Amino acid sequence: MTATRSWRSATAVQAGLIAMLVAAVGVGSYSHVAAESPTPTDADTGTVTTGASTGTGETTTTKPEAAPFTTADIGDCLTWNVADDGTISDFEKADCAADHRFEVSAREDLGTYPSSEFGPSAPAPNLTRQAQLREELCKTPTIDYLGGRYTPHGRYSIAPILPPASAWEAGDRTMLCGVQVTDDDGRTMTTRGRAAEQDQSRIFQPGECVSIDAAGAPRAVDCAEPHQLEITAVIDLKPIFPEITPTVADQDAFLKDACTQAARDHLGGDDPFYYSTLDSFWTAIDANAWTGGSNTVNCALFKANAEGGFATLEGAATGPFVIDGVPPEPQPERDPIRQ
């Protein structure tokens, strides 16, 4: 299942500007959670025979059977603390209704997948192999676990958790699959509630400013820094379209007025919006993303430049700001619009 989120505008912006964002907005990132794996808990170990008996009655040596680094299973939520230097502590199960960083969707034994690849002397899989395991072992059971409510590149990402180095070296081949929310730098964030019950949209909060890099990927930045968007609202479209999957045209018809009003409210009225020279902008959700659980969109302020791209804003629009290095162009006086 694929999904596309696009940004829309109340003004006639060149198609290239929109196309750039269609491919980039909400782009997710694979997060290597194993780097944050904790020290395994103490547990008893057993023995396992590592060969066959000989005809003379001799047997091969035995080795300790490693205890799993966690007892977490499908449906459990996990949390941990991360120090400034990246050190992990207090890795433990958590109430899914409370703060947690990971929700388990599957539990795998890599010792059987295949045994020759992850045998007793095999090194832990590198990041490339982990990404492959995510697709091979985690993706399908996770989407099934979520009841199909999953939007690729949305708020949640599918990821594995592997044993820490010491547990792997001892023979533990447990791998947890699950979902997590990450920040712009790929660090796991705390969330509340089960993922299947949450909106899957990856959104920014009102007042945040968003920079769009050369590849078209959005990132929240300080409003004093160069940026292209200033978020004015978060709108849940599910109550607006409770019984249907709305087309982009359906969403546009509603959001054109809703986001214009959000811009007025954000700036303190129609006059400040008019004299800012900025325009309203919003995200839209395609059918696949809607059925995958994404129902929330952003409204924003932006300015198109002469080439049909984004002008660069510096400063929050609620105070002094510049557009491509200069203050907003003075506008002719006019009567305020009655609201």
C-alpha positions as CSV (number, residue, x, y, z in Angstrom):
1,M,0.0,0.0,0.0
2,T,1.4,3.4,-0.9
3,A,0.3,6.8,0.1
4,T,0.7,10.3,-1.0
5,R,0.3,13.5,0.9
6,S,0.3,16.8,-1.0
7,W,0.3,20.4,-0.2
8,R,-2.4,22.7,-1.7
9,S,-2.8,26.4,-2.0
10,A,-5.6,28.9,-2.4
11,T,-3.5,30.7,-5.0
12,A,-2.4,29.6,-8.5
13,V,1.0,28.1,-7.7
14,Q,3.0,26.4,-10.5
15,A,2.6,22.7,-10.6
16,G,6.3,22.1,-10.0
17,L,6.1,23.4,-6.5
18,I,3.2,21.1,-5.6
19,A,4.9,18.1,-7.3
20,M,8.0,18.5,-5.3
21,L,6.0,18.3,-2.1
22,V,3.8,15.4,-3.2
23,A,6.9,13.2,-3.3
24,A,8.4,14.6,-0.1
25,V,5.9,15.5,2.6
26,G,5.8,12.9,5.4
27,V,8.8,10.9,4.1
28,G,9.5,8.5,6.9
29,S,12.9,7.2,8.0
30,Y,14.0,3.8,9.0
31,S,15.3,3.9,12.6
32,H,17.9,1.6,13.9
33,V,16.5,0.8,17.3
34,A,19.1,-1.9,18.0
35,A,21.6,0.9,18.6
36,E,19.5,1.8,21.6
37,S,19.0,-1.7,22.9
38,P,19.4,-2.2,26.6
39,T,21.4,-4.7,28.6
40,P,19.4,-8.0,28.9
41,T,17.8,-8.9,32.1
42,D,19.2,-11.7,34.3
43,A,17.6,-15.1,33.6
44,D,18.5,-18.7,34.0
45,T,20.2,-20.5,31.1
46,G,19.9,-24.0,29.9
47,T,22.1,-26.2,27.8
48,V,21.9,-27.3,24.2
49,T,23.7,-30.1,22.4
50,T,25.7,-28.8,19.5
51,G,26.4,-32.0,17.6
52,A,25.5,-35.7,17.4
53,S,26.5,-38.7,19.4
54,T,29.3,-40.9,18.0
55,G,29.2,-44.6,17.6
56,T,31.6,-44.9,20.5
57,G,29.3,-43.1,22.9
58,E,31.2,-39.8,22.7
59,T,29.1,-36.6,22.6
60,T,29.9,-33.2,21.4
61,T,30.2,-30.3,23.8
62,T,27.3,-28.3,25.1
63,K,26.9,-24.5,25.3
64,P,24.6,-22.3,27.4
65,E,21.3,-21.5,25.7
66,A,21.0,-17.7,25.9
67,A,18.1,-16.2,27.7
68,P,16.0,-13.8,25.6
69,F,16.9,-10.1,26.3
70,T,13.2,-9.4,26.8
71,T,10.0,-11.2,27.5
72,A,8.0,-8.7,25.6
73,D,5.5,-10.2,23.2
74,I,2.8,-9.2,20.7
75,G,0.7,-6.3,22.0
76,D,3.2,-5.2,24.7
77,C,4.5,-1.7,24.8
78,L,8.0,-0.8,25.7
79,T,9.8,2.2,27.0
80,W,13.4,3.2,28.0
81,N,15.4,6.2,28.9
82,V,18.1,7.7,26.7
83,A,20.9,9.8,28.2
84,D,22.6,12.6,26.3
85,D,25.4,10.3,25.2
86,G,22.9,7.8,23.8
87,T,23.2,5.3,26.7
88,I,20.0,3.3,27.3
89,S,18.6,2.5,30.7
90,D,15.4,1.3,32.2
91,F,14.3,-0.8,29.2
92,E,10.9,-2.2,30.4
93,K,7.3,-3.0,29.5
94,A,4.9,-0.1,29.8
95,D,1.2,0.5,29.9
96,C,0.2,1.3,26.3
97,A,-2.1,4.1,27.6
98,A,0.9,5.7,29.2
99,D,4.2,7.1,27.7
100,H,6.0,4.5,25.7
101,R,8.4,4.3,22.7
102,F,7.6,1.0,21.0
103,E,4.6,-1.3,20.4
104,V,5.4,-4.9,19.7
105,S,3.6,-6.4,16.7
106,A,5.6,-9.6,16.2
107,R,8.3,-11.7,17.9
108,E,10.8,-13.6,15.8
109,D,13.7,-16.0,16.4
110,L,16.4,-15.2,13.8
111,G,18.1,-18.5,14.7
112,T,15.6,-20.2,12.4
113,Y,15.7,-17.6,9.6
114,P,17.8,-19.3,8.2
115,S,19.9,-20.9,10.9
116,S,23.1,-20.7,8.8
117,E,22.9,-16.9,8.5
118,F,22.3,-16.2,12.1
119,G,24.1,-19.2,13.7
120,P,26.0,-19.2,17.0
121,S,29.1,-17.5,15.5
122,A,27.3,-15.1,13.1
123,P,27.7,-11.4,13.6
124,A,24.6,-9.2,14.2
125,P,23.0,-8.0,11.0
126,N,24.2,-4.6,9.8
127,L,21.8,-1.7,9.0
128,T,21.3,-2.8,5.4
129,R,20.3,-6.3,6.5
130,Q,18.1,-5.0,9.3
131,A,16.2,-2.9,6.7
132,Q,15.7,-6.1,4.7
133,L,14.6,-8.0,7.7
134,R,12.1,-5.2,8.4
135,E,10.6,-5.8,5.0
136,E,10.8,-9.6,5.1
137,L,9.7,-10.3,8.7
138,C,8.2,-7.2,10.2
139,K,6.1,-5.4,7.5
140,T,3.3,-7.9,6.9
141,P,2.7,-9.0,10.5
142,T,2.7,-5.4,11.7
143,I,0.1,-4.3,9.1
144,D,-2.0,-7.3,10.1
145,Y,-1.5,-6.5,13.8
146,L,-2.8,-2.9,13.1
147,G,-5.8,-4.2,11.2
148,G,-4.6,-2.5,8.0
149,R,-4.5,0.9,9.7
150,Y,-1.1,1.9,8.6
151,T,0.1,4.7,6.3
152,P,3.6,4.2,4.9
153,H,5.7,7.4,5.5
154,G,3.1,8.5,8.1
155,R,3.4,9.2,11.8
156,Y,4.4,5.6,12.7
157,S,7.3,3.6,11.2
158,I,7.8,-0.1,11.3
159,A,11.1,-1.1,13.0
160,P,12.9,-4.1,14.5
161,I,14.6,-4.3,17.9
162,L,17.6,-6.7,18.1
163,P,19.4,-7.9,21.2
164,P,22.2,-5.8,22.6
165,A,25.7,-6.9,21.6
166,S,26.4,-8.9,24.7
167,A,23.1,-10.9,24.4
168,W,23.7,-11.5,20.6
169,E,27.2,-12.8,21.4
170,A,25.8,-15.1,24.0
171,G,23.5,-16.6,21.4
172,D,20.2,-14.7,21.7
173,R,18.5,-14.3,18.3
174,T,15.3,-12.7,19.5
175,M,14.0,-9.9,17.2
176,L,11.0,-7.8,18.1
177,C,9.0,-6.1,15.3
178,G,6.8,-3.1,16.1
179,V,5.9,0.5,15.5
180,Q,7.4,3.7,16.8
181,V,7.3,7.4,16.3
182,T,10.6,9.2,15.5
183,D,11.6,12.8,15.3
184,D,13.4,14.5,12.4
185,D,16.7,13.0,13.5
186,G,15.3,9.5,13.8
187,R,15.2,9.4,17.6
188,T,12.3,7.5,19.1
189,M,9.7,9.6,20.8
190,T,7.3,8.8,23.5
191,T,3.6,8.4,22.6
192,R,0.4,7.4,24.3
193,G,-2.3,4.9,23.2
194,R,-2.2,2.0,20.8
195,A,-1.1,2.8,17.3
196,A,-4.2,1.2,15.7
197,E,-6.3,3.7,17.5
198,Q,-4.3,6.8,16.6
199,D,-4.3,9.1,13.6
200,Q,-1.5,8.1,11.3
201,S,-0.9,11.5,9.8
202,R,2.6,13.0,10.2
203,I,1.9,16.6,11.0
204,F,3.4,19.8,12.4
205,Q,1.9,21.8,15.3
206,P,0.5,25.4,15.0
207,G,3.2,28.0,15.4
208,E,5.9,25.7,14.1
209,C,7.9,26.8,11.1
210,V,8.9,24.3,8.5
211,S,12.0,24.3,6.3
212,I,11.9,22.4,3.0
213,D,15.3,21.1,1.9
214,A,16.7,20.7,-1.7
215,A,15.2,17.2,-1.8
216,G,11.8,18.5,-0.8
217,A,11.8,17.0,2.7
218,P,10.1,19.2,5.4
219,R,11.6,19.8,8.9
220,A,10.5,21.9,11.8
221,V,13.0,24.7,12.6
222,D,13.1,27.8,14.8
223,C,11.1,30.5,13.1
224,A,14.1,32.8,13.2
225,E,15.8,30.5,10.8
226,P,15.1,30.4,7.0
227,H,11.9,28.5,6.3
228,Q,9.1,28.1,3.8
229,L,6.0,27.4,5.8
230,E,4.5,28.6,9.1
231,I,1.8,26.2,10.5
232,T,-1.5,27.8,11.4
233,A,-3.8,24.8,12.3
234,V,-4.2,21.1,12.6
235,I,-7.6,19.9,11.2
236,D,-9.1,16.5,11.7
237,L,-11.1,15.8,8.5
238,K,-12.8,12.6,9.9
239,P,-15.7,14.6,11.5
240,I,-16.1,16.5,8.2
241,F,-16.2,13.4,6.1
242,P,-17.4,10.7,8.5
243,E,-18.9,8.3,6.0
244,I,-16.8,8.7,2.9
245,T,-13.3,8.7,1.6
246,P,-13.0,12.3,0.4
247,T,-11.3,13.1,-2.8
248,V,-8.6,15.8,-2.9
249,A,-11.2,18.0,-4.5
250,D,-13.6,17.4,-1.6
251,Q,-10.8,18.3,0.8
252,D,-9.8,21.4,-1.1
253,A,-13.4,22.7,-1.2
254,F,-13.5,22.6,2.6
255,L,-9.9,23.5,3.4
256,K,-9.8,26.6,1.2
257,D,-12.1,28.5,3.6
258,A,-11.0,26.7,6.8
259,C,-7.3,27.4,6.2
260,T,-7.9,31.0,5.2
261,Q,-9.8,31.5,8.5
262,A,-7.0,29.7,10.3
263,A,-4.5,32.2,8.8
264,R,-6.7,35.1,10.0
265,D,-6.9,33.6,13.5
266,H,-3.2,32.9,13.7
267,L,-2.2,36.4,12.7
268,G,-4.9,38.2,14.7
269,G,-7.5,39.1,12.0
270,D,-8.0,39.7,8.4
271,D,-6.0,42.9,8.2
272,P,-2.8,41.4,9.5
273,F,-3.3,38.5,7.1
274,Y,-3.8,40.9,4.2
275,Y,-0.9,43.1,5.0
276,S,1.4,40.1,5.6
277,T,1.1,39.3,1.8
278,L,1.2,35.6,2.7
279,D,-1.2,33.0,1.4
280,S,-2.8,30.0,2.9
281,F,-1.6,26.5,2.2
282,W,-2.7,23.0,3.3
283,T,-2.1,19.3,3.1
284,A,-4.4,16.8,1.4
285,I,-4.7,13.1,1.9
286,D,-5.1,10.5,-0.9
287,A,-7.5,7.6,-0.7
288,N,-4.8,5.0,0.3
289,A,-3.6,7.2,3.2
290,W,-7.2,7.9,4.3
291,T,-8.1,4.2,4.5
292,G,-4.7,3.6,6.2
293,G,-5.7,5.8,9.1
294,S,-4.4,9.3,8.1
295,N,-7.2,11.8,8.6
296,T,-5.5,14.9,9.8
297,V,-4.0,17.8,7.8
298,N,-2.1,21.0,8.3
299,C,-2.9,24.5,7.3
300,A,0.1,26.9,6.8
301,L,1.2,30.3,5.6
302,F,3.6,30.6,2.6
303,K,4.7,32.9,-0.1
304,A,5.4,31.9,-3.7
305,N,8.3,33.5,-5.4
306,A,8.6,34.8,-9.0
307,E,9.8,31.4,-10.2
308,G,6.9,29.6,-8.8
309,G,8.8,28.1,-5.9
310,F,8.8,28.8,-2.2
311,A,9.9,32.2,-1.0
312,T,12.2,32.0,2.0
313,L,10.7,33.4,5.2
314,E,12.6,34.5,8.3
315,G,10.9,35.4,11.5
316,A,7.4,34.4,12.7
317,A,4.6,36.0,10.7
318,T,3.0,37.1,14.0
319,G,5.9,39.6,14.5
320,P,8.5,41.2,12.2
321,F,9.5,39.0,9.4
322,V,11.1,39.1,6.0
323,I,10.3,37.5,2.7
324,D,13.5,36.6,0.7
325,G,15.4,39.1,2.8
326,V,13.0,42.1,2.6
327,P,9.9,43.1,4.6
328,P,6.4,42.4,3.1
329,E,5.6,44.8,0.3
330,P,3.2,47.6,1.4
331,Q,-0.3,46.9,0.3
332,P,-3.0,49.4,-0.7
333,E,-5.4,50.4,2.0
334,R,-8.7,48.7,1.9
335,D,-11.8,48.1,3.9
336,P,-11.5,45.1,6.2
337,I,-13.5,42.0,5.2
338,R,-16.5,41.4,7.5
339,Q,-16.3,38.0,9.2
